[in-house]
């Protein structure tokens, strides 16, 4: 099954602390991809896996300290970083700033602060990077508060809030969207995720070209279509109704020879 949890790499050379941190993150719904006790091992794990977040102790053993390690990771691919440290001196903080960390947590770590730091780190990182932070300006918040629903988009994936966690959905796994009044359900092969947005707003915020509206209450991933008729579309194992007013636009996606 496609892993949907936020994928975390822990860089920490104190084994007991690393395992405690791993257990805490897993209990909170995150997926720990690996634990590295030195910079070179961290880079190896990072290069071989999809990593959404790095938690790194600044004072680690080995050729590179935590800040140097993060610099090497970022030269390979940008990723949000949270530093975990017992050091608070000005020089260390200035060095850490050069790697643009998303957060800076001091030991001992408070679970509530850790959760907040991870959530804000993902959100702020995606807002800053060339990736799209898909959120309407606060000044246009509607009476239902729908614009407060956050969708984060990076590369070919989105993150949405589900059970108080950001979860990853790869856009190519989306089969269709189904609207129910002010809620829209995102349907994949094995899961459904509901967000408090109308279908129109969801399509606008996702900005995914292959998602096409085919009914007042449905949009379909055109890459998942297996067959269709005048009144319905088969997308994977799902049957989706075709609205009469959407038929002409739907047919334009095909080249007719």
DOTOR-701307 format. One record per atom (N, C-alpha, C): residue number from 1; residue in one letter; atom name; x, y, z. Coordinates in steps of 0.2 Angstrom, whole numbers, plus 5000, padded with zeros to 4 digits. Layout:
N
 lumti vose zafi   xx   yy   zz
   NUM    a   CA    X    Y    Z
...
END
This chain:
257
 lumti vose zafi   xx   yy   zz
     1    x    N 5004 4994 5000
     1    x   CA 5000 5000 5000
     1    x    C 5004 5006 5000
     2    x    N 5002 5011 4996
     2    x   CA 5006 5018 4996
     2    x    C 5006 5021 5003
     3    x    N 5013 5022 5005
     3    x   CA 5014 5026 5011
     3    x    C 5011 5033 5011
     4    x    N 5007 5035 5015
     4    x   CA 5004 5042 5015
     4    x    C 5006 5046 5021
     5    x    N 5010 5043 5026
     5    x   CA 5012 5047 5031
     5    x    C 5018 5051 5030
     6    x    N 5019 5057 5033
     6    x   CA 5025 5061 5032
     6    x    C 5031 5057 5034
     7    x    N 5036 5057 5029
     7    x   CA 5042 5052 5030
     7    x    C 5047 5056 5033
     8    x    N 5050 5054 5039
     8    x   CA 5055 5058 5043
     8    x    C 5062 5054 5043
     9    x    N 5067 5058 5042
     9    x   CA 5074 5055 5044
     9    x    C 5076 5058 5050
    10    x    N 5078 5054 5055
    10    x   CA 5081 5056 5061
    10    x    C 5089 5055 5061
    11    x    N 5092 5061 5062
    11    x   CA 5100 5061 5063
    11    x    C 5102 5062 5070
    12    x    N 5104 5057 5073
    12    x   CA 5105 5058 5081
    12    x    C 5110 5052 5083
    13    x    N 5115 5054 5086
    13    x   CA 5120 5049 5088
    13    x    C 5119 5046 5095
    14    x    N 5115 5048 5099
    14    x   CA 5113 5045 5105
    14    x    C 5108 5040 5104
    15    x    N 5109 5034 5104
    15    x   CA 5105 5028 5102
    15    x    C 5098 5028 5106
    16    x    N 5099 5029 5113
    16    x   CA 5093 5029 5117
    16    x    C 5088 5035 5115
    17    x    N 5091 5041 5114
    17    x   CA 5087 5047 5112
    17    x    C 5084 5046 5105
    18    x    N 5088 5043 5101
    18    x   CA 5085 5042 5094
    18    x    C 5080 5037 5094
    19    x    N 5080 5032 5098
    19    x   CA 5074 5027 5098
    19    x    C 5068 5030 5101
    20    x    N 5069 5034 5106
    20    x   CA 5064 5037 5110
    20    x    C 5060 5042 5105
    21    x    N 5064 5046 5101
    21    x   CA 5061 5050 5096
    21    x    C 5058 5047 5091
    22    x    N 5060 5041 5089
    22    x   CA 5057 5037 5083
    22    x    C 5050 5034 5086
    23    x    N 5050 5032 5092
    23    x   CA 5044 5029 5095
    23    x    C 5039 5035 5096
    24    x    N 5041 5041 5098
    24    x   CA 5036 5046 5098
    24    x    C 5033 5048 5092
    25    x    N 5038 5049 5087
    25    x   CA 5035 5051 5080
    25    x    C 5030 5045 5077
    26    x    N 5032 5039 5078
    26    x   CA 5028 5034 5075
    26    x    C 5021 5034 5079
    27    x    N 5021 5035 5085
    27    x   CA 5015 5035 5089
    27    x    C 5011 5041 5087
    28    x    N 5014 5046 5085
    28    x   CA 5010 5052 5083
    28    x    C 5008 5052 5075
    29    x    N 5010 5046 5072
    29    x   CA 5007 5045 5065
    29    x    C 5012 5047 5060
    30    x    N 5018 5048 5061
    30    x   CA 5023 5049 5056
    30    x    C 5027 5043 5055
    31    x    N 5030 5043 5049
    31    x   CA 5034 5037 5047
    31    x    C 5041 5038 5047
    32    x    N 5045 5035 5051
    32    x   CA 5052 5036 5052
    32    x    C 5056 5031 5047
    33    x    N 5058 5034 5041
    33    x   CA 5062 5031 5036
    33    x    C 5068 5027 5038
    34    x    N 5072 5031 5043
    34    x   CA 5078 5029 5045
    34    x    C 5081 5033 5051
    35    x    N 5086 5030 5054
    35    x   CA 5090 5034 5059
    35    x    C 5097 5033 5057
    36    x    N 5100 5039 5057
    36    x   CA 5107 5039 5056
    36    x    C 5111 5042 5061
    37    x    N 5117 5039 5063
    37    x   CA 5121 5042 5069
    37    x    C 5127 5046 5066
    38    x    N 5127 5047 5060
    38    x   CA 5133 5051 5057
    38    x    C 5130 5054 5050
    39    x    N 5134 5059 5048
    39    x   CA 5132 5063 5042
    39    x    C 5132 5059 5036
    40    x    N 5137 5055 5035
    40    x   CA 5138 5051 5029
    40    x    C 5132 5046 5028
    41    x    N 5131 5043 5034
    41    x   CA 5125 5038 5034
    41    x    C 5119 5041 5032
    42    x    N 5118 5047 5035
    42    x   CA 5112 5051 5034
    42    x    C 5111 5053 5027
    43    x    N 5116 5055 5023
    43    x   CA 5116 5057 5016
    43    x    C 5114 5050 5012
    44    x    N 5117 5045 5014
    44    x   CA 5116 5039 5010
    44    x    C 5108 5037 5011
    45    x    N 5105 5037 5017
    45    x   CA 5098 5036 5018
    45    x    C 5094 5041 5014
    46    x    N 5096 5047 5014
    46    x   CA 5092 5053 5011
    46    x    C 5092 5052 5003
    47    x    N 5098 5050 5000
    47    x   CA 5098 5049 4993
    47    x    C 5094 5043 4991
    48    x    N 5093 5038 4995
    48    x   CA 5090 5032 4993
    48    x    C 5083 5031 4995
    49    x    N 5080 5037 4998
    49    x   CA 5073 5036 5000
    49    x    C 5070 5043 4999
    50    x    N 5063 5043 4998
    50    x   CA 5059 5049 4998
    50    x    C 5058 5052 5005
    51    x    N 5061 5057 5007
    51    x   CA 5061 5060 5014
    51    x    C 5057 5067 5013
    52    x    N 5052 5068 5018
    52    x   CA 5048 5074 5018
    52    x    C 5051 5079 5023
    53    x    N 5054 5076 5028
    53    x   CA 5056 5080 5034
    53    x    C 5063 5077 5037
    54    x    N 5067 5081 5040
    54    x   CA 5073 5079 5043
    54    x    C 5073 5082 5050
    55    x    N 5074 5078 5055
    55    x   CA 5076 5080 5062
    55    x    C 5083 5079 5063
    56    x    N 5087 5084 5065
    56    x   CA 5094 5083 5065
    56    x    C 5097 5086 5072
    57    x    N 5101 5082 5075
    57    x   CA 5104 5085 5081
    57    x    C 5110 5088 5078
    58    x    N 5112 5094 5081
    58    x   CA 5118 5098 5078
    58    x    C 5124 5095 5080
    59    x    N 5125 5092 5086
    59    x   CA 5131 5090 5089
    59    x    C 5131 5082 5088
    60    x    N 5133 5080 5082
    60    x   CA 5134 5073 5081
    60    x    C 5141 5071 5080
    61    x    N 5143 5065 5081
    61    x   CA 5149 5062 5080
    61    x    C 5151 5061 5072
    62    x    N 5157 5061 5070
    62    x   CA 5159 5060 5064
    62    x    C 5162 5066 5060
    63    x    N 5163 5065 5054
    63    x   CA 5167 5070 5050
    63    x    C 5163 5077 5049
    64    x    N 5156 5076 5049
    64    x   CA 5152 5082 5048
    64    x    C 5148 5082 5055
    65    x    N 5147 5089 5057
    65    x   CA 5142 5090 5062
    65    x    C 5135 5090 5059
    66    x    N 5130 5091 5063
    66    x   CA 5123 5091 5060
    66    x    C 5122 5097 5055
    67    x    N 5125 5103 5056
    67    x   CA 5124 5108 5051
    67    x    C 5127 5107 5045
    68    x    N 5133 5104 5045
    68    x   CA 5137 5102 5039
    68    x    C 5133 5096 5035
    69    x    N 5130 5092 5039
    69    x   CA 5126 5086 5036
    69    x    C 5120 5089 5033
    70    x    N 5117 5093 5036
    70    x   CA 5111 5096 5032
    70    x    C 5113 5100 5026
    71    x    N 5118 5103 5026
    71    x   CA 5121 5107 5020
    71    x    C 5122 5102 5014
    72    x    N 5125 5096 5016
    72    x   CA 5126 5091 5011
    72    x    C 5119 5088 5008
    73    x    N 5114 5087 5013
    73    x   CA 5108 5085 5011
    73    x    C 5104 5090 5006
    74    x    N 5105 5096 5008
    74    x   CA 5101 5101 5004
    74    x    C 5105 5102 4997
    75    x    N 5111 5101 4997
    75    x   CA 5114 5101 4990
    75    x    C 5111 5096 4986
    76    x    N 5109 5090 4988
    76    x   CA 5106 5085 4985
    76    x    C 5098 5086 4983
    77    x    N 5095 5089 4988
    77    x   CA 5087 5090 4987
    77    x    C 5085 5094 4993
    78    x    N 5081 5100 4992
    78    x   CA 5079 5104 4997
    78    x    C 5074 5100 5001
    79    x    N 5074 5101 5008
    79    x   CA 5069 5098 5012
    79    x    C 5068 5102 5019
    80    x    N 5062 5102 5022
    80    x   CA 5062 5105 5028
    80    x    C 5066 5102 5034
    81    x    N 5069 5106 5038
    81    x   CA 5074 5103 5043
    81    x    C 5072 5106 5050
    82    x    N 5072 5102 5055
    82    x   CA 5071 5104 5062
    82    x    C 5077 5102 5065
    83    x    N 5081 5107 5068
    83    x   CA 5087 5105 5072
    83    x    C 5085 5104 5079
    84    x    N 5088 5099 5082
    84    x   CA 5087 5097 5089
    84    x    C 5093 5097 5093
    85    x    N 5094 5101 5098
    85    x   CA 5100 5103 5101
    85    x    C 5100 5105 5108
    86    x    N 5105 5104 5112
    86    x   CA 5106 5107 5118
    86    x    C 5110 5113 5118
    87    x    N 5113 5115 5112
    87    x   CA 5117 5121 5111
    87    x    C 5113 5127 5110
    88    x    N 5114 5132 5113
    88    x   CA 5111 5138 5112
    88    x    C 5115 5144 5111
    89    x    N 5122 5143 5110
    89    x   CA 5126 5149 5109
    89    x    C 5125 5152 5102
    90    x    N 5127 5159 5102
    90    x   CA 5126 5163 5096
    90    x    C 5129 5160 5090
    91    x    N 5135 5158 5090
    91    x   CA 5139 5155 5084
    91    x    C 5135 5149 5081
    92    x    N 5133 5145 5086
    92    x   CA 5129 5139 5083
    92    x    C 5123 5141 5080
    93    x    N 5119 5145 5083
    93    x   CA 5113 5148 5080
    93    x    C 5114 5151 5073
    94    x    N 5119 5155 5073
    94    x   CA 5121 5159 5066
    94    x    C 5123 5154 5061
    95    x    N 5126 5149 5063
    95    x   CA 5128 5143 5058
    95    x    C 5122 5140 5055
    96    x    N 5118 5138 5060
    96    x   CA 5112 5134 5059
    96    x    C 5107 5139 5054
    97    x    N 5107 5145 5055
    97    x   CA 5103 5149 5051
    97    x    C 5104 5149 5043
    98    x    N 5111 5148 5042
    98    x   CA 5113 5148 5035
    98    x    C 5110 5142 5031
    99    x    N 5107 5137 5035
    99    x   CA 5104 5131 5031
    99    x    C 5097 5132 5031
   100    x    N 5094 5138 5033
   100    x   CA 5087 5139 5033
   100    x    C 5083 5134 5037
   101    x    N 5084 5132 5043
   101    x   CA 5080 5127 5046
   101    x    C 5073 5130 5047
   102    x    N 5068 5125 5047
   102    x   CA 5061 5127 5048
   102    x    C 5059 5128 5056
   103    x    N 5063 5125 5060
   103    x   CA 5062 5125 5067
   103    x    C 5069 5123 5071
   104    x    N 5069 5125 5077
   104    x   CA 5075 5124 5082
   104    x    C 5072 5122 5088
   105    x    N 5073 5116 5090
   105    x   CA 5070 5113 5096
   105    x    C 5076 5111 5101
   106    x    N 5075 5113 5108
   106    x   CA 5080 5112 5113
   106    x    C 5078 5105 5117
   107    x    N 5083 5102 5118
   107    x   CA 5082 5096 5123
   107    x    C 5081 5098 5130
   108    x    N 5077 5094 5134
   108    x   CA 5073 5088 5132
   108    x    C 5067 5091 5127
   109    x    N 5064 5086 5123
   109    x   CA 5059 5088 5118
   109    x    C 5052 5087 5121
   110    x    N 5048 5092 5120
   110    x   CA 5041 5091 5122
   110    x    C 5037 5089 5116
   111    x    N 5033 5084 5117
   111    x   CA 5029 5081 5111
   111    x    C 5025 5086 5108
   112    x    N 5021 5090 5112
   112    x   CA 5017 5095 5109
   112    x    C 5021 5100 5104
   113    x    N 5026 5102 5107
   113    x   CA 5030 5107 5103
   113    x    C 5033 5103 5097
   114    x    N 5035 5097 5097
   114    x   CA 5037 5093 5091
   114    x    C 5032 5093 5086
   115    x    N 5026 5091 5088
   115    x   CA 5021 5091 5083
   115    x    C 5019 5098 5080
   116    x    N 5019 5103 5083
   116    x   CA 5018 5110 5081
   116    x    C 5024 5111 5076
   117    x    N 5030 5110 5078
   117    x   CA 5036 5112 5074
   117    x    C 5036 5108 5067
   118    x    N 5034 5102 5067
   118    x   CA 5034 5098 5061
   118    x    C 5028 5101 5056
   119    x    N 5022 5102 5059
   119    x   CA 5017 5104 5055
   119    x    C 5019 5111 5052
   120    x    N 5021 5116 5056
   120    x   CA 5023 5122 5053
   120    x    C 5029 5122 5049
   121    x    N 5034 5117 5050
   121    x   CA 5040 5116 5046
   121    x    C 5038 5115 5039
   122    x    N 5033 5110 5038
   122    x   CA 5031 5108 5031
   122    x    C 5027 5113 5028
   123    x    N 5023 5117 5032
   123    x   CA 5019 5122 5029
   123    x    C 5023 5128 5026
   124    x    N 5028 5130 5031
   124    x   CA 5032 5136 5029
   124    x    C 5037 5134 5024
   125    x    N 5040 5128 5024
   125    x   CA 5045 5126 5019
   125    x    C 5041 5126 5012
   126    x    N 5035 5124 5011
   126    x   CA 5032 5124 5005
   126    x    C 5030 5130 5003
   127    x    N 5029 5135 5007
   127    x   CA 5027 5142 5006
   127    x    C 5033 5145 5003
   128    x    N 5039 5144 5006
   128    x   CA 5045 5147 5004
   128    x    C 5048 5145 4997
   129    x    N 5047 5138 4996
   129    x   CA 5051 5135 4990
   129    x    C 5047 5136 4984
   130    x    N 5050 5134 4978
   130    x   CA 5046 5135 4972
   130    x    C 5040 5131 4972
   131    x    N 5040 5126 4976
   131    x   CA 5034 5122 4976
   131    x    C 5028 5126 4978
   132    x    N 5022 5124 4976
   132    x   CA 5016 5128 4977
   132    x    C 5013 5127 4984
   133    x    N 5012 5133 4987
   133    x   CA 5008 5133 4994
   133    x    C 5001 5135 4992
   134    x    N 4996 5130 4991
   134    x   CA 4990 5131 4988
   134    x    C 4985 5133 4994
   135    x    N 4985 5140 4995
   135    x   CA 4980 5142 5000
   135    x    C 4977 5149 4998
   136    x    N 4971 5150 4999
   136    x   CA 4968 5156 4997
   136    x    C 4970 5162 5002
   137    x    N 4971 5168 4999
   137    x   CA 4973 5173 5004
   137    x    C 4968 5174 5010
   138    x    N 4970 5176 5016
   138    x   CA 4965 5176 5021
   138    x    C 4960 5181 5021
   139    x    N 4961 5186 5017
   139    x   CA 4956 5192 5016
   139    x    C 4950 5189 5012
   140    x    N 4950 5184 5009
   140    x   CA 4945 5181 5005
   140    x    C 4941 5176 5009
   141    x    N 4942 5175 5015
   141    x   CA 4939 5169 5019
   141    x    C 4932 5170 5018
   142    x    N 4928 5164 5017
   142    x   CA 4921 5165 5016
   142    x    C 4917 5164 5022
   143    x    N 4911 5164 5022
   143    x   CA 4907 5164 5029
   143    x    C 4907 5157 5032
   144    x    N 4909 5152 5028
   144    x   CA 4910 5145 5030
   144    x    C 4917 5143 5033
   145    x    N 4921 5148 5032
   145    x   CA 4928 5147 5034
   145    x    C 4932 5142 5029
   146    x    N 4929 5141 5023
   146    x   CA 4932 5136 5019
   146    x    C 4940 5137 5017
   147    x    N 4941 5144 5016
   147    x   CA 4948 5145 5014
   147    x    C 4953 5144 5019
   148    x    N 4951 5142 5025
   148    x   CA 4956 5140 5030
   148    x    C 4958 5133 5029
   149    x    N 4955 5129 5025
   149    x   CA 4957 5122 5024
   149    x    C 4963 5122 5019
   150    x    N 4969 5119 5022
   150    x   CA 4975 5120 5018
   150    x    C 4977 5114 5014
   151    x    N 4979 5115 5008
   151    x   CA 4982 5110 5004
   151    x    C 4989 5112 5002
   152    x    N 4993 5107 5003
   152    x   CA 5000 5109 5002
   152    x    C 5002 5104 4996
   153    x    N 5006 5107 4991
   153    x   CA 5008 5104 4985
   153    x    C 5015 5104 4984
   154    x    N 5018 5098 4982
   154    x   CA 5026 5098 4981
   154    x    C 5027 5093 4976
   155    x    N 5030 5095 4971
   155    x   CA 5032 5090 4965
   155    x    C 5025 5087 4963
   156    x    N 5025 5080 4963
   156    x   CA 5019 5077 4961
   156    x    C 5014 5074 4966
   157    x    N 5015 5077 4972
   157    x   CA 5011 5075 4978
   157    x    C 5008 5081 4981
   158    x    N 5002 5080 4985
   158    x   CA 4999 5085 4989
   158    x    C 4999 5082 4996
   159    x    N 4999 5087 5001
   159    x   CA 4998 5085 5008
   159    x    C 4991 5088 5010
   160    x    N 4987 5085 5014
   160    x   CA 4981 5087 5017
   160    x    C 4981 5085 5024
   161    x    N 4977 5089 5028
   161    x   CA 4976 5087 5035
   161    x    C 4971 5082 5035
   162    x    N 4973 5076 5039
   162    x   CA 4969 5070 5040
   162    x    C 4970 5067 5047
   163    x    N 4965 5067 5051
   163    x   CA 4966 5065 5058
   163    x    C 4972 5069 5061
   164    x    N 4972 5075 5060
   164    x   CA 4976 5080 5064
   164    x    C 4984 5079 5061
   165    x    N 4985 5076 5056
   165    x   CA 4991 5075 5053
   165    x    C 4991 5077 5046
   166    x    N 4997 5080 5043
   166    x   CA 4997 5080 5036
   166    x    C 4999 5074 5033
   167    x    N 4995 5071 5028
   167    x   CA 4996 5065 5024
   167    x    C 4998 5066 5017
   168    x    N 5002 5062 5014
   168    x   CA 5004 5063 5007
   168    x    C 4999 5059 5003
   169    x    N 4997 5062 4997
   169    x   CA 4993 5059 4992
   169    x    C 4997 5060 4985
   170    x    N 5000 5055 4982
   170    x   CA 5003 5056 4976
   170    x    C 4997 5057 4971
   171    x    N 4998 5063 4967
   171    x   CA 4992 5065 4962
   171    x    C 4990 5060 4957
   172    x    N 4995 5055 4955
   172    x   CA 4994 5050 4950
   172    x    C 4989 5045 4953
   173    x    N 4989 5045 4960
   173    x   CA 4985 5040 4963
   173    x    C 4977 5042 4964
   174    x    N 4976 5048 4963
   174    x   CA 4969 5051 4963
   174    x    C 4965 5048 4958
   175    x    N 4959 5045 4959
   175    x   CA 4955 5042 4954
   175    x    C 4949 5047 4952
   176    x    N 4946 5050 4958
   176    x   CA 4941 5055 4956
   176    x    C 4939 5059 4963
   177    x    N 4936 5064 4962
   177    x   CA 4934 5069 4968
   177    x    C 4926 5068 4968
   178    x    N 4923 5068 4974
   178    x   CA 4916 5068 4974
   178    x    C 4914 5073 4979
   179    x    N 4909 5077 4977
   179    x   CA 4907 5083 4982
   179    x    C 4901 5081 4985
   180    x    N 4900 5084 4991
   180    x   CA 4894 5083 4995
   180    x    C 4893 5089 4999
   181    x    N 4889 5094 4996
   181    x   CA 4888 5101 4999
   181    x    C 4895 5104 4999
   182    x    N 4897 5106 5005
   182    x   CA 4903 5110 5006
   182    x    C 4909 5105 5007
   183    x    N 4909 5099 5007
   183    x   CA 4914 5094 5007
   183    x    C 4916 5091 5001
   184    x    N 4922 5089 5000
   184    x   CA 4924 5086 4994
   184    x    C 4928 5080 4996
   185    x    N 4927 5074 4994
   185    x   CA 4931 5068 4995
   185    x    C 4936 5066 4990
   186    x    N 4942 5065 4991
   186    x   CA 4947 5063 4987
   186    x    C 4948 5056 4987
   187    x    N 4947 5052 4982
   187    x   CA 4946 5045 4982
   187    x    C 4952 5042 4978
   188    x    N 4956 5038 4981
   188    x   CA 4961 5034 4978
   188    x    C 4959 5026 4978
   189    x    N 4964 5022 4976
   189    x   CA 4962 5015 4976
   189    x    C 4960 5012 4983
   190    x    N 4964 5014 4988
   190    x   CA 4963 5011 4994
   190    x    C 4961 5016 5000
   191    x    N 4960 5022 4998
   191    x   CA 4958 5027 5004
   191    x    C 4954 5032 5001
   192    x    N 4950 5036 5006
   192    x   CA 4946 5042 5004
   192    x    C 4948 5047 5010
   193    x    N 4949 5053 5007
   193    x   CA 4950 5059 5012
   193    x    C 4945 5064 5010
   194    x    N 4942 5067 5016
   194    x   CA 4937 5072 5015
   194    x    C 4940 5079 5017
   195    x    N 4939 5084 5013
   195    x   CA 4941 5091 5015
   195    x    C 4935 5095 5015
   196    x    N 4935 5101 5019
   196    x   CA 4930 5105 5019
   196    x    C 4931 5111 5014
   197    x    N 4930 5109 5008
   197    x   CA 4930 5113 5002
   197    x    C 4925 5111 4997
   198    x    N 4922 5116 4993
   198    x   CA 4918 5114 4988
   198    x    C 4922 5110 4982
   199    x    N 4919 5107 4978
   199    x   CA 4922 5104 4972
   199    x    C 4926 5109 4968
   200    x    N 4923 5115 4967
   200    x   CA 4926 5120 4963
   200    x    C 4932 5123 4966
   201    x    N 4932 5124 4973
   201    x   CA 4938 5127 4976
   201    x    C 4943 5121 4977
   202    x    N 4941 5115 4977
   202    x   CA 4946 5110 4978
   202    x    C 4950 5109 4971
   203    x    N 4946 5109 4966
   203    x   CA 4949 5109 4959
   203    x    C 4954 5115 4958
   204    x    N 4952 5121 4960
   204    x   CA 4956 5127 4959
   204    x    C 4962 5126 4963
   205    x    N 4962 5124 4969
   205    x   CA 4968 5124 4974
   205    x    C 4972 5118 4972
   206    x    N 4970 5113 4970
   206    x   CA 4974 5107 4967
   206    x    C 4978 5109 4961
   207    x    N 4975 5112 4956
   207    x   CA 4978 5114 4950
   207    x    C 4981 5109 4946
   208    x    N 4977 5103 4946
   208    x   CA 4980 5097 4943
   208    x    C 4976 5096 4936
   209    x    N 4980 5097 4930
   209    x   CA 4976 5097 4924
   209    x    C 4972 5091 4922
   210    x    N 4975 5085 4925
   210    x   CA 4972 5079 4923
   210    x    C 4965 5078 4927
   211    x    N 4964 5082 4932
   211    x   CA 4957 5081 4935
   211    x    C 4952 5085 4931
   212    x    N 4947 5082 4929
   212    x   CA 4942 5086 4925
   212    x    C 4935 5085 4928
   213    x    N 4932 5090 4928
   213    x   CA 4925 5090 4931
   213    x    C 4920 5087 4925
   214    x    N 4916 5082 4927
   214    x   CA 4912 5078 4922
   214    x    C 4905 5078 4925
   215    x    N 4904 5081 4931
   215    x   CA 4897 5081 4934
   215    x    C 4897 5087 4939
   216    x    N 4891 5089 4941
   216    x   CA 4890 5094 4946
   216    x    C 4894 5092 4952
   217    x    N 4894 5085 4954
   217    x   CA 4897 5083 4960
   217    x    C 4903 5079 4959
   218    x    N 4906 5078 4953
   218    x   CA 4911 5073 4952
   218    x    C 4917 5077 4947
   219    x    N 4923 5075 4949
   219    x   CA 4928 5076 4944
   219    x    C 4932 5070 4944
   220    x    N 4935 5068 4938
   220    x   CA 4939 5062 4937
   220    x    C 4946 5063 4934
   221    x    N 4950 5059 4936
   221    x   CA 4957 5059 4934
   221    x    C 4957 5055 4927
   222    x    N 4958 5059 4921
   222    x   CA 4957 5057 4915
   222    x    C 4962 5051 4913
   223    x    N 4967 5051 4917
   223    x   CA 4972 5045 4916
   223    x    C 4970 5039 4919
   224    x    N 4964 5039 4923
   224    x   CA 4962 5033 4926
   224    x    C 4956 5030 4922
   225    x    N 4953 5033 4916
   225    x   CA 4947 5031 4913
   225    x    C 4949 5025 4909
   226    x    N 4944 5020 4910
   226    x   CA 4945 5014 4906
   226    x    C 4939 5013 4901
   227    x    N 4934 5016 4902
   227    x   CA 4928 5016 4897
   227    x    C 4923 5022 4899
   228    x    N 4919 5024 4894
   228    x   CA 4914 5028 4896
   228    x    C 4908 5027 4891
   229    x    N 4902 5030 4893
   229    x   CA 4896 5030 4888
   229    x    C 4893 5037 4889
   230    x    N 4887 5037 4886
   230    x   CA 4884 5044 4886
   230    x    C 4882 5046 4893
   231    x    N 4882 5042 4898
   231    x   CA 4879 5044 4905
   231    x    C 4884 5042 4910
   232    x    N 4890 5038 4909
   232    x   CA 4894 5037 4914
   232    x    C 4901 5035 4912
   233    x    N 4906 5036 4917
   233    x   CA 4913 5034 4915
   233    x    C 4915 5029 4920
   234    x    N 4919 5024 4918
   234    x   CA 4923 5019 4922
   234    x    C 4930 5022 4923
   235    x    N 4932 5023 4929
   235    x   CA 4938 5025 4931
   235    x    C 4941 5020 4936
   236    x    N 4946 5016 4934
   236    x   CA 4948 5010 4938
   236    x    C 4941 5006 4939
   237    x    N 4940 5004 4946
   237    x   CA 4934 5000 4947
   237    x    C 4928 5004 4949
   238    x    N 4928 5011 4948
   238    x   CA 4923 5015 4950
   238    x    C 4919 5018 4944
   239    x    N 4912 5018 4945
   239    x   CA 4908 5021 4940
   239    x    C 4906 5028 4942
   240    x    N 4907 5033 4938
   240    x   CA 4906 5040 4939
   240    x    C 4901 5043 4934
   241    x    N 4896 5046 4936
   241    x   CA 4891 5049 4932
   241    x    C 4893 5054 4928
   242    x    N 4891 5055 4921
   242    x   CA 4893 5060 4917
   242    x    C 4887 5065 4916
   243    x    N 4888 5071 4918
   243    x   CA 4883 5077 4917
   243    x    C 4882 5079 4910
   244    x    N 4876 5080 4908
   244    x   CA 4875 5082 4901
   244    x    C 4879 5088 4899
   245    x    N 4879 5093 4904
   245    x   CA 4882 5100 4902
   245    x    C 4890 5099 4902
   246    x    N 4893 5094 4904
   246    x   CA 4900 5093 4904
   246    x    C 4902 5088 4898
   247    x    N 4898 5085 4895
   247    x   CA 4900 5080 4890
   247    x    C 4904 5083 4884
   248    x    N 4902 5089 4882
   248    x   CA 4906 5092 4876
   248    x    C 4913 5094 4878
   249    x    N 4914 5097 4884
   249    x   CA 4921 5098 4886
   249    x    C 4925 5092 4887
   250    x    N 4921 5086 4890
   250    x   CA 4925 5080 4891
   250    x    C 4927 5077 4884
   251    x    N 4923 5078 4879
   251    x   CA 4925 5075 4873
   251    x    C 4931 5078 4869
   252    x    N 4932 5085 4871
   252    x   CA 4937 5088 4868
   252    x    C 4944 5086 4870
   253    x    N 4945 5082 4875
   253    x   CA 4951 5079 4877
   253    x    C 4954 5074 4873
   254    x    N 4949 5071 4868
   254    x   CA 4951 5066 4864
   254    x    C 4952 5069 4857
   255    x    N 4957 5065 4853
   255    x   CA 4958 5067 4846
   255    x    C 4954 5062 4842
   256    x    N 4950 5065 4838
   256    x   CA 4945 5061 4834
   256    x    C 4948 5061 4827
   257    x    N 4950 5055 4824
   257    x   CA 4953 5054 4818
   257    x    C 4947 5051 4813
END
